[in-house]
Amino acid sequence: MKRPGPLPPPRRSQPDQNAEPDLDGDGTGAERGRNRLASVLPFGRRAAEADDVEDPAAEAGEDHVAPGSGAVGSGRFGIWRAGRRRRRAERAEVRRFTVRSRRRRVIWLSSIGAVVLLAVGTIGAAYSPLFAVQRIDVVGAQDVDPAAIQEAISDQVDRPMPLIDHDEIHAALTSFPRIESYAVEVQPPHDLVVRIVERTAVAVFATDAGFTTVDAAGVALDTTEEHPEGLPLAEVESGPDSDAFRAAGQVLRSLPSDMAERVTAVRATSREDIAFDLPDGGGVTIVWGSAGETSEKVATLTAAFEATPPDQASSYDVSSTGVLVVE
C-alpha cells in the first residue's frame, strides 16, 4: 500500500475580512474561524489514519516515485525488473521450442536406430548357426531313391540358409536322369526341402544292352534285360533323340490313360507320320499322322470303335481331322 505524499505546508492565511472581530479580546473569535476551516478542509487527519488508506497500485507491486521524494533509483529498478522478466520469458520460450525440437529429434533418431538394429539383428541371425541347415527332406520321389538325393546334396548341411549354393544343388541333381524338374524350399529354422518331378517313361527301345526306357523327350531313364510291362516298343529308326520320336512321345503322353496303356508299339518316320498298335480285336493299327489336334482325333477314334469294333477292322486312319478311314 502506497502512502500519500506529505501535504504541502499550509499557507499563511490572510486575515479573514469576514471573520468576526474578537470583541472579547480573548481569542475566541479566531478559534471559531479555525474550526470552520477545519470542517471544510478534511486535511487534518492524523498520519495514523492515513496509513489505513489502500493503494491498488502498491498492492500490484508497482514502483512509484513519490512526488518530491527524489526516489529516482526505485523507478530504474522497476525498469530493470521488467526487462529481466521479459528476458526470462524469452529464454523460457526458446527452451520450450528447443525441448520440442530435441524431443522430435530424439523420437526420429530412436525410430531409425530401432529399424537399423532390427535389420542388423535379423541379418546377423540369418547368417548365424541359428538358421543353419540341419535336415534335408525329399518330396515327390518314387523311382528315385530319396537317400541318394540327400547324400548328393549333403554339402549344404550346416550352412546358413542365405549361403545355400543352388548351383551345387543343380549340378548334383542333374546326375539323376529320372528327375525332370525340381524346386528347393527353405523352411526356417533348419529344414531344406527338395521337391522333384520325375520323368515318365513312355516307350522302350531295344538296344544291344537290353531294353532302355525313355520319356517323351527321348531321355534314357533306365536299361533292363527284360521288356518292362506297360510300355510300348518304339520302332523309330532315327532313335530317341530324333524329332520323329519326340513327336510320337508327345502323342503317347496326350492319349487318354486307358488308351495309352493298351498301346503295344509306336512307329514314326517323321513328325507327320506317326502310328501305333492296339491289341484290340487281335491287333489293329492306328494311323495318327501329326502330333497336333489330339483331342479331335481321340473323339473320332472313340466314335469309330463304337461304329466299327476293332475285331471287324485292321486299321483306323484319323490323320486328317474330321475324316475317318476304316479298313
GUKOLBA-428036 format. One record per atom (N, C-alpha, C): y, z, x. Coordinates in pm, whole numbers, padded with zeros to 5 digits, always signed. Each point is the difference from the previous one (the first is absolute). Layout:
BEGIN
YZX ...
***
This chain:
BEGIN
-00118+00000+00086 +00118+00000-00086 +00122+00000+00089 +00093-00088-00031 +00121-00015+00081 +00110+00087-00056 +00058+00070+00089 +00110+00087-00042 +00128-00082-00011 +00083+00036-00093 +00129-00071-00009 +00088+00036+00119 +00080-00096+00039 +00090+00026+00112 +00103+00108-00035 +00062+00053+00099 +00101+00106-00025 +00122-00056-00074 +00051+00083-00082 +00119-00039-00076 +00121-00010+00092 +00081-00095-00027 +00124-00007+00079 +00086+00125-00022 +00075+00035+00097 +00086+00121-00017 +00097-00020-00116 +00016+00103-00077 +00090-00012-00117 +00145-00022+00044 +00058-00085-00078 +00142-00024+00030 +00083+00119-00048 +00102+00013+00072 +00092+00106-00045 +00069-00047-00127 -00023+00075-00100 +00058-00040-00130 +00147+00033-00003 +00069-00097-00053 +00143+00023-00019 +00020+00095-00116 +00101+00068+00006 +00026+00092-00114 +00004-00077-00129 -00077+00053-00091 -00010-00063-00132 +00130+00021-00073 +00055-00118-00030 +00127+00008-00072 -00020+00058-00137 -00124-00019-00052 -00027+00049-00135 -00060+00139+00000 -00017+00054+00124 -00061+00133+00006 +00093+00102-00061 -00065+00098-00054 +00078+00105-00063 +00062+00087+00108 +00118+00024-00012 +00066+00084+00101 -00055+00141-00005 -00007+00055+00120 -00050+00137+00009 +00115+00093-00032 +00002+00025-00126 +00110+00083-00046 -00021+00145+00037 -00124+00034+00017 -00027+00142+00027 +00015+00033+00147 -00005-00108+00085 +00017+00024+00142 -00125+00053+00066 -00114+00008-00071 -00124+00052+00062 -00100-00108+00032 +00033-00127-00015 -00090-00113+00036 -00100-00033-00106 +00009+00054-00119 -00100-00031-00104 +00018-00139-00051 +00115-00052+00003 +00021-00139-00045 -00067-00099+00091 +00009+00022+00132 -00068-00090+00094 -00150+00007-00015 -00050+00121-00027 -00146+00014-00019 -00047-00078-00120 +00072+00001-00107 -00040-00075-00118 +00000-00149+00029 +00091-00048+00084 +00001-00143+00035 -00122-00041+00079 -00039+00089+00092 -00119-00033+00079 -00124-00002-00087 -00008+00088-00096 -00118+00001-00090 -00009-00128-00079 +00115-00049-00047 -00005-00126-00074 -00044-00114+00090 +00042+00000+00129 -00041-00105+00093 -00149+00006+00027 -00053+00119+00014 -00144+00015+00028 -00083-00044-00117 +00050+00018-00120 -00079-00042-00117 -00002-00150-00016 +00099-00070+00053 +00004-00145-00011 -00076-00066+00113 +00011+00049+00123 -00065-00058+00116 -00117+00088+00039 -00126-00041-00030 -00118+00086+00028 -00048-00015+00142 +00093+00018+00096 -00040-00012+00140 -00010+00136+00065 +00006+00094-00079 -00001+00133+00058 -00136+00062+00003 -00109-00082-00019 -00135+00057+00003 -00034+00046+00140 -00087+00095+00003 -00039+00052+00129 -00093-00097+00072 -00004+00011+00130 -00087-00089+00080 -00145+00019-00034 -00036+00122-00040 -00141+00024-00036 -00039-00078-00122 +00095-00013-00098 -00030-00080-00118 -00008-00147+00035 +00079-00046+00097 -00002-00141+00040 -00132-00038+00065 -00069+00098+00060 -00128-00031+00065 -00108-00037-00099 +00017+00036-00126 -00103-00030-00102 +00010-00140-00055 +00099-00077+00039 +00018-00135-00052 -00102-00092+00066 -00077-00078-00079 -00103-00092+00051 +00062-00134+00036 -00041-00054+00115 +00049-00130+00047 -00119-00094+00007 -00012-00100-00091 -00114-00092+00003 -00011-00073+00131 +00108-00037+00061 -00007-00074+00125 -00061+00084+00109 +00032+00134-00002 -00057+00087+00103 -00148+00018-00021 -00042+00012-00129 -00143+00013-00027 -00076-00124+00041 +00060-00117-00001 -00066-00124+00040 -00013-00010+00151 +00051+00095+00073 -00015-00002+00146 +00100-00087+00070 +00108-00038-00066 +00097-00086+00062 +00098+00084+00083 +00048-00059+00101 +00097+00066+00087 +00139-00046-00038 +00082+00094-00032 +00139-00030-00036 +00091+00071+00098 +00106-00062+00019 +00102+00060+00086 +00105+00062-00089 +00017+00126+00013 +00099+00069-00083 +00139-00046+00039 +00081-00023-00099 +00136-00045+00031 +00072+00103+00086 +00052-00051+00107 +00078+00087+00086 -00083+00087+00090 -00136-00008-00008 -00081+00088+00084 -00017-00053+00140 +00013-00136+00018 -00017-00060+00133 -00144-00012+00041 -00100+00004-00096 -00143-00009+00035 -00043-00145+00011 +00044-00067+00102 -00032-00141+00018 -00143-00017+00048 -00052+00097+00078 -00136-00011+00056 -00107-00005-00107 +00019+00075-00110 -00101-00001-00106 -00010-00137-00064 +00103-00075-00016 -00006-00135-00054 -00074-00095+00092 +00023+00012+00129 -00073-00084+00095 -00149+00034+00000 -00030+00127-00013 -00141+00040-00005 -00070-00058-00123 +00068-00005-00113 -00058-00060-00120 -00027-00148+00018 +00093-00069+00067 -00022-00143+00026 -00121-00019+00091 -00009+00089+00101 -00115-00012+00094 -00131+00026-00073 +00002+00100-00091 -00123+00029-00076 -00037-00115-00091 +00097-00064-00061 -00030-00115-00086 -00060-00115+00082 +00057-00022+00119 -00056-00105+00086 -00141+00033+00044 -00022+00129+00029 -00135+00039+00042 -00099-00020-00114 +00040+00036-00122 -00090-00022-00114 -00028-00148-00020 +00101-00084+00019 -00022-00143-00014 -00097-00051+00106 +00019+00048+00124 -00093-00043+00106 -00142+00049-00027 -00011+00121-00050 -00133+00049-00034 -00066-00086-00108 +00078-00037-00101 -00055-00085-00107 -00044-00136+00055 +00083-00055+00091 -00038-00129+00059 -00128+00012+00083 -00008+00108+00080 -00122+00018+00080 -00122+00022-00089 +00019+00074-00109 -00113+00021-00092 -00045-00131-00063 +00096-00085-00036 -00037-00130-00058 -00072-00087+00103 +00049+00004+00124 -00067-00077+00106 -00141+00051+00021 -00014+00135-00001 -00134+00056+00018 -00092-00039-00114 +00051+00002-00123 -00083-00039-00114 -00044-00146+00013 +00093-00087+00035 -00037-00141+00019 -00099-00017+00114 +00024+00073+00110 -00091-00009+00115 -00138+00052-00036 -00007+00107-00075 -00130+00055-00040 -00076-00098-00088 +00070-00065-00095 -00067-00098-00085 -00052-00117+00083 +00086-00048+00092 -00045-00111+00084 -00117+00041+00087 +00007+00120+00056 -00110+00047+00084 -00127+00017-00081 +00013+00050-00124 -00118+00018-00083 -00064-00135-00033 +00084-00100-00035 -00056-00133-00026 -00066-00057+00124 +00063+00019+00115 -00058-00052+00124 -00133+00068+00031 -00005+00131-00024 -00125+00073+00025 -00111-00049-00093 +00035-00025-00126 -00102-00047-00096 -00053-00137+00042 +00093-00091+00037 -00045-00134+00041 -00085+00006+00126 +00046+00076+00097 -00077+00010+00125 -00135+00066-00023 -00003+00100-00087 -00128+00065-00029 -00096-00096-00069 +00052-00080-00095 -00087-00096-00069 -00054-00104+00097 +00089-00055+00083 -00046-00101+00097 -00100+00062+00097 +00029+00121+00045 -00094+00066+00091 -00135+00024-00063 +00000+00038-00129 -00128+00023-00068 -00081-00128-00012 +00070-00112-00034 -00071-00128-00011 -00057-00043+00136 +00082+00014+00104 -00047-00038+00134 -00116+00088+00043 +00011+00129-00027 -00108+00092+00037 -00128-00033-00075 +00015-00033-00130 -00118-00036-00078 -00065-00128+00053 +00084-00100+00032 -00056-00125+00052 -00069+00021+00134 +00065+00076+00088 -00061+00025+00132 -00129+00079-00015 +00001+00099-00090 -00122+00078-00021 -00113-00083-00057 +00035-00090-00095 -00104-00085-00059 -00059-00095+00104 +00088-00063+00078 -00049-00092+00103 -00082+00074+00104 +00050+00117+00040 -00075+00078+00099 -00136+00042-00051 -00006+00041-00128 -00130+00039-00055 -00093-00119-00013 +00056-00118-00037 -00085-00118-00016 -00063-00043+00131 +00072+00018+00110 -00053-00040+00131 -00073+00113+00071 -00019+00109-00067 -00069+00114+00060 -00146+00001-00043 -00083+00084+00062 -00141+00011-00042 -00018+00048-00143 +00107+00048-00063 -00013+00043-00139 -00039-00114-00092 +00036-00124+00037 -00033-00117-00081 -00080-00100+00084 -00098+00048+00070 -00088-00086+00079 -00123-00038-00081 -00056-00117+00030 -00120-00048-00071 -00120+00083+00044 -00070+00054-00097 -00121+00077+00029 -00122-00054-00073 +00020-00084-00100 -00114-00053-00075 +00028-00144-00041 -00104-00085+00009 +00010-00141-00040 -00097-00024-00114 +00052-00047-00113 -00082-00031-00118 -00005-00150-00019 -00119-00053-00027 -00020-00143-00024 -00039-00018-00146 +00077-00082-00072 -00022-00023-00143 -00029-00147-00022 -00101-00030-00085 -00032-00137-00036 -00112-00062+00080 -00060+00074+00090 -00108-00055+00084 -00132+00004-00076 -00067-00114-00008 -00132-00009-00062 -00104-00051+00100 +00025-00118+00052 -00092-00055+00099 +00038+00041+00143 +00123+00046+00017 +00046+00043+00132 -00021+00151+00012 -00045+00044+00116 -00023+00142+00024 +00133+00072+00020 +00037+00097-00087 +00127+00072+00018 +00008+00074+00132 -00113+00053+00046 +00002+00073+00127 +00036-00092+00116 -00043-00125-00007 +00034-00095+00106 +00150-00028+00001 +00060-00008-00118 +00145-00022-00007 +00074+00122+00055 -00044+00119-00037 +00064+00121+00051 -00009+00008+00152 -00114-00038+00054 -00016+00002+00145 +00090-00104+00066 +00018-00114-00064 +00080-00107+00060 +00147+00037+00011 +00049+00081-00094 +00143+00037+00003 +00017+00148+00032 -00095+00059+00068 +00006+00143+00033 +00113+00032+00097 +00057-00101+00066 +00113+00026+00091 +00123+00052-00073 +00004-00018-00131 +00116+00045-00076 -00005+00150-00031 -00113+00063+00022 -00012+00143-00027 +00087+00078+00099 +00064+00105-00050 +00090+00089+00076 +00134-00066+00031 +00026-00116-00056 +00132-00061+00018 +00091+00042-00114 +00129+00027+00031 +00095+00022-00110 +00007-00123-00089 +00015+00022-00128 -00007-00112-00095 +00103-00110+00026 +00123+00031+00043 +00092-00111+00030 -00041-00083+00121 -00093+00051+00081 -00041-00071+00121 -00132-00073-00016 -00048-00014-00124 -00125-00074-00022 +00020-00146+00041 -00093-00052+00078 +00011-00137+00052 -00076-00095-00094 +00074-00073-00082 -00063-00092-00096 -00059-00123+00069 +00054-00036+00115 -00058-00113+00073 -00140+00034+00051 -00017+00121+00046 -00133+00042+00045 -00099+00003-00117 +00046+00046-00115 -00088+00003-00118 -00039-00142-00039 +00096-00093+00002 -00030-00139-00036 -00101-00060+00097 +00020+00024+00128 -00094-00054+00099 -00140+00058-00018 -00009+00126-00039 -00131+00062-00019 -00070-00052-00125 +00076-00022-00108 -00063-00041-00126 -00037-00149-00002 +00065-00080+00081 -00037-00142+00004 -00138-00022+00061 -00053+00100+00064 -00136-00014+00055 -00107+00014-00108 +00040+00035-00123 -00094+00009-00111 +00017-00126-00086 -00091-00094+00007 +00019-00127-00073 -00002+00017-00151 -00061+00104-00050 -00006+00017-00146 +00129+00055-00059 +00091+00044+00081 +00127+00052-00052 +00095-00118-00021 +00034-00024-00126 +00093-00109-00033 +00145+00045+00014 +00031+00119-00048 +00135+00054+00011 -00010+00153+00002 +00110+00061+00041 +00001+00147+00007 +00143+00049-00018 +00010+00126-00031 +00130+00066-00012 -00013+00141+00056 +00101+00041+00074 +00001+00132+00063 +00101+00087-00074 -00045+00116-00043 +00086+00095-00070 +00002+00131+00077 +00120+00057+00009 +00017+00130+00066 +00020+00104-00108 -00083+00102+00001 +00008+00108-00098 +00022+00131+00075 +00127+00042+00012 +00028+00125+00072 -00075+00118-00064 -00034+00100+00080 +00045+00011+00139 -00095-00058+00105 -00128-00027-00036 -00095-00033+00107 -00094-00116-00032 +00017-00071-00112 -00099-00100-00041 +00051-00141+00023 -00090-00085+00051 +00025-00143+00016 -00106-00073-00082 +00044-00075-00102 -00092-00067-00092 +00004-00150+00028 -00119-00059+00015 -00013-00145+00022 -00074-00058-00120 +00070-00081-00077 -00060-00066-00117 -00034-00144+00038 -00125-00037-00016 -00044-00133+00041 -00051-00077-00120 +00012-00132+00009 -00058-00093-00097 -00099-00087+00077 -00124+00008-00039 -00103-00074+00072 -00007-00145-00047 -00045-00084+00089 -00023-00140-00035 -00125-00010-00087 +00004-00095-00092 -00114-00022-00090 -00076-00125+00043 -00125+00017+00027 -00084-00116+00038 -00023-00088-00121 +00019-00131+00018 -00019-00094-00112 -00112-00100+00026 -00041-00015+00125 -00104-00100+00031 -00069+00036+00130 -00108-00075+00027 -00079+00022+00121 -00019-00133+00071 +00020+00002+00130 -00027-00118+00082 -00128+00025+00080 -00084-00100-00002 -00122+00008+00081 +00033-00044+00141 -00027+00086+00097 +00029-00028+00141 -00127+00025+00082 +00011-00030+00127 -00114+00023+00089 -00031+00149+00014 +00104+00084-00016 -00021+00144+00014 -00050+00064-00128 +00004-00073-00110 -00042+00056-00127 +00093-00046-00110 +00030+00090-00090 +00088-00029-00113 +00129+00080+00017 +00108-00075+00008 +00131+00062+00021 +00079+00000-00130 +00039+00118-00044 +00081+00011-00122 +00147-00022+00035 +00069-00070-00090 +00142-00029+00021 +00075+00030-00129 +00130+00027+00015 +00083+00021-00119 +00066-00131-00039 +00090+00003-00098 +00061-00122-00051 +00087-00069+00105 +00048+00074+00099 +00081-00060+00106 -00083-00053+00114 -00133+00014-00009 -00087-00049+00106 -00019+00096+00115 +00041+00126-00016 -00015+00101+00105 -00143+00050-00001 -00065-00006+00115 -00138+00048+00010 -00002+00152-00006 -00083+00053-00088 -00006+00144-00021 -00121+00064+00065 -00115-00064-00015 -00122+00061+00051 -00106-00108+00018 -00097+00026+00082 -00111-00092+00021 -00131+00077-00013 -00087-00050-00085 -00131+00063-00022 -00110-00104+00016 -00121+00051+00011 -00114-00092+00015 -00043-00059-00133 +00027+00069-00108 -00041-00047-00131 +00122-00037-00083 -00024-00087-00099 +00107-00043-00091 +00039+00118-00090 +00126+00044+00005 +00043+00109-00087 -00009-00040-00147 -00046+00091-00082 -00013-00028-00143 +00138-00006-00065 +00009-00088-00101 +00122-00010-00078 +00107-00087+00061 -00025-00064+00113 +00100-00086+00063 -00054-00143+00008 +00083-00101-00039 -00047-00139+00005 -00003-00052+00144 -00084-00097+00021 -00008-00064+00131 +00108-00108+00008 +00083+00008+00102 +00108-00097+00017 -00051-00121+00078 +00014-00117-00063 -00041-00125+00065 +00126-00082+00028 +00070+00043+00102 +00126-00064+00040 -00014-00039+00146 -00005-00129+00024 -00024-00046+00136 +00114+00036+00095 +00121+00007-00052 +00114+00030+00087 +00009+00148+00039 -00084+00083-00058 -00005+00140+00041 +00095+00089-00079 -00009+00132+00023 +00082+00095-00077 +00149-00006+00033 +00036-00057+00113 +00142-00006+00038 +00072-00122-00057 -00068-00081-00077 +00060-00124-00050 +00077+00024-00130 +00090-00094-00030 +00073+00005-00126 -00093-00019-00119 -00105-00079+00019 -00094-00024-00109 -00067+00129-00044 -00046+00082+00096 -00064+00125-00040 +00101+00099-00057 +00120+00005+00055 +00098+00093-00055 +00032-00035-00145 +00002-00130-00034 +00020-00039-00140 -00120+00042-00084 -00121-00019+00053 -00120+00042-00073 -00004+00152-00017 +00041+00073+00104 +00006+00146-00012 +00100+00045-00104 +00112-00072-00013 +00097+00033-00103 -00059-00019-00139 -00081-00105-00017 -00065-00024-00129 -00099+00112-00030 -00080+00040+00098 -00099+00105-00022 +00066+00133-00037 +00114+00028+00059 +00069+00126-00032 +00065-00003-00138 +00034-00120-00048 +00067-00010-00129 -00095-00011-00118 -00128-00021+00026 -00097-00010-00109 -00020+00136-00066 -00031+00001-00130 -00038+00127-00064 -00119+00063+00072 -00003+00132+00004 -00104+00069+00078 -00140-00036-00047 -00021-00016-00132 -00135-00031-00049 -00044-00140+00044 +00097-00092+00016 -00034-00134+00046 -00012-00005+00152 +00091+00072+00071 -00004-00003+00146 -00129+00060+00053 -00053+00099-00069 -00124+00062+00046 -00120-00092-00014 +00009-00104-00083 -00113-00091-00023 +00004-00123+00091 +00109-00017+00075 +00009-00116+00089 -00101+00017+00114 -00080-00102+00021 -00102+00005+00107 +00041-00078+00124 +00085-00100-00015 +00043-00080+00114 +00136-00061-00031 +00080-00020+00105 +00131-00061-00015 +00013-00109+00106 +00058-00113-00041 +00018-00115+00089 +00145-00047-00007 +00048-00049+00113 +00137-00052+00005 +00013-00094+00118 +00041-00121-00031 +00027-00097+00106 +00149-00010+00031 +00083+00046-00096 +00145+00003+00017 +00057+00098-00102 +00131+00015+00002 +00065+00090-00097 -00011-00053-00142 -00020-00131-00016 -00007-00059-00132 -00143-00024-00048 -00096+00033+00082 -00139-00028-00037 -00083+00128+00019 -00001+00080-00107 -00072+00128+00003 -00103-00001-00112 -00117+00050+00031 -00107+00009-00100 -00086+00122+00032 -00065+00054-00102 -00091+00113+00021 -00115-00008-00100 -00107+00072+00032 -00122-00004-00081 -00019+00132-00073 -00054-00014-00123 -00038+00115-00081 -00149-00008-00029 -00067+00115-00012 -00144-00005-00027 -00033-00020-00147 +00103-00010-00083 -00024-00010-00144 -00084-00125-00031 -00099+00016-00088 -00082-00113-00045 -00078-00066+00111 -00036+00074+00100 -00074-00058+00111 +00088-00054+00108 +00132+00014-00018 +00094-00042+00103 +00088-00114-00046 +00129+00023+00000 +00098-00102-00035 +00109-00001+00106 +00068-00114+00010 +00110-00016+00095 +00132-00005-00076 +00098+00073+00050 +00135+00000-00058 +00091-00076+00095 +00050-00114-00045 +00096-00077+00080 +00139+00055-00035 +00058+00069+00096 +00126+00073-00027 +00123-00080+00039 -00007-00076+00101 +00118-00074+00045 +00087+00085+00092 +00130+00005-00030 +00094+00078+00082 -00001+00147-00042 +00072+00081+00078 +00001+00144-00027 +00100+00040-00108 +00081-00091-00047 +00101+00035-00099 -00052+00003-00142 +00083+00056-00091 -00026+00004-00144 -00136+00065-00031 -00022+00113+00061 -00130+00067-00013 -00024+00047-00143 +00100+00060-00063 -00021+00056-00134 -00035-00108-00102 +00066-00117+00007 -00032-00109-00092 -00142-00052+00023 -00040-00010+00125 -00134-00050+00030 -00107+00099-00044 +00027+00128+00015 -00097+00101-00045 -00015-00007-00151 +00110-00015-00073 -00008-00010-00146 -00077-00125-00042 +00025-00111+00067 -00073-00124-00032 -00149+00015+00029 -00034+00062+00111 -00141+00017+00037 -00071+00094-00097 +00068+00105-00043 -00061+00093-00096 -00028-00071-00132 +00094-00081-00046 -00022-00076-00124 -00112-00101+00017 -00013-00059+00118 -00107-00098+00026 -00136+00067-00002 -00012+00121+00051 -00127+00072-00003 -00043+00028-00144 +00097+00025-00088 -00035+00027-00139 -00039-00129-00073 +00072-00108+00034 -00032-00127-00067 -00128-00061+00054 -00015+00004+00129 -00120-00057+00064 -00056+00105+00095 -00105+00071-00036 -00056+00104+00085 -00043-00057+00135 +00001+00083+00106 -00036-00048+00134 -00142-00054+00010 -00092+00044-00087 -00136-00054+00009 -00009-00142-00054 +00111-00053-00057 +00002-00136-00051 +00088-00091+00086 +00051+00049+00112 +00088-00080+00086 -00031+00032+00145 +00044-00091+00085 -00019+00019+00144 +00131+00024+00074 +00112-00041-00062 +00131+00021+00064 +00110+00002-00105 +00106+00072+00036 +00122+00006-00083 +00117-00033+00092 +00077-00100-00041 +00113-00043+00081 +00129+00042-00069 +00071+00097+00061 +00128+00046-00055 +00113-00026+00100 -00019-00095+00088 +00100-00027+00104 +00130-00053-00058 -00006-00068-00114 +00121-00050-00066 +00034+00094-00115 +00119+00057+00002 +00040+00097-00101 -00001-00064-00138 -00067+00065-00095 -00006-00050-00137 -00108-00103-00022 -00071-00038+00104 -00106-00101-00012 -00130+00063+00048 -00104-00008-00083 -00130+00058+00035 -00105-00112+00004 -00075-00002+00107 -00109-00097+00014 -00128+00079+00021 -00095-00021-00092 -00129+00071+00008 -00109-00102+00024 -00082+00025+00097 -00112-00090+00029 -00132+00076-00016 
***
